[in-house]
Amino acid sequence: MKARPGDYADALAKRHQVILFCTEITGAVCAGGFKFLSYLASLARKPGNRDGTIYGSSLTSTKSFKAHHLSELSAAIVTADAESILNAAAAATFSSLAPNST
């Protein structure tokens, strides 16, 4: 098979840094991803920088950049997996109800 540019070729060609952010379907994030969130949180705290994150309004809502974004990422991963399972179940149900075309 002939080599071809991959998914991140454009970013790399423009000399942008590409960071692999591994996750699991449980919402767990790899150590490198956690470290990168910590780095972003430290940038958000620096004088002159602005954290534009809209945090929850509840008294129990976190105001921590890292906790908020880690929670949002994990929730998105688990939600996407659940939607995939529901879609597969709906497709299987639809297929089982279709008339037999033999």
N, C-alpha and C positions, 0 to 999 in steps of 0.2 A: 504494500500500500504506500502511495506517495505521501510524504510529509505535507502537512498543511498547517496554517496558523491556528492556534487554539483559542479558547474562550477569552483569554486575557491578553491576547496579542496586541490589541489596540492600546490598552492601558500601558503595557510594557513598552511599546514603540514610542509612546509619548513620555516615557521615563517616569511614569507614576508608580508609586509603591503599591504592590499587590500583597494583601495579607490573607492567608488562608484562615477562615473562621469555621472550624469543624464543629458540628453539633450532632446530637443524637435525637432520635424521635421522642425521647423522654423530655427534651428541652435542655438537656445538659450541654454545656459549652466546654470546648477544649481549654487547656491551660493557657495556650497562646491567645485565644480569644478573650479569656478573662483578663489576661495581662494587658491586652490592647484596650479593653474597656477601662481598666485602671489608668492607663496612659491618657485616654481621652478625658476621663474625669479630672485628672491633674491639670490638663490644659484648660478645662472649663473653669477651674478655680483660680487660675492665674489672673493677676490684675490686668485690666485692659481687655480681657476676653469676656464674652457674654454667653451664658448658657440660656438658649432660647427654648429649652424644654418646658412643656406645659405639664406640670405635675398634678396629681389628683388634688381635689379640694378638701377631702376628708381629713380629719385630724390624724387618722391612722395611715394616711398616704405618705410614702417615703419622699424625702426631699433630696435623697442621695442620687446623683447622676448615675453611678454604676449600678446600684440596686434597681433603679427605675428601668434602665435600658436592658439590663440582664433579664428582668422580669418580663418586659415587653417582647424581647427576642424569644424567650422560652415559651411564652404564651402563643406567639405566632407559629412556632414550630409544632407544638402540640395540637393547635387548632387546625393547621394544614394537614397533619397526619389524620386527625379525626375526620376531616372533610373527605380525604381520600378513601378512608374506610367506608364512610356513608355512601359515597358515589359508587364504589365497587359493589356494595350491597344493593343499591338501587338498580344498577345495571344487571346484576345477577337475577334479581327479582323480575325485572322486565323481560330478560331472556327466557326465564322459566315460564312466563305467562304467554309468550309469543306462540302462535300456532306452529305446529310442526310442519316444516316445508319439505318433507320427504315424499 
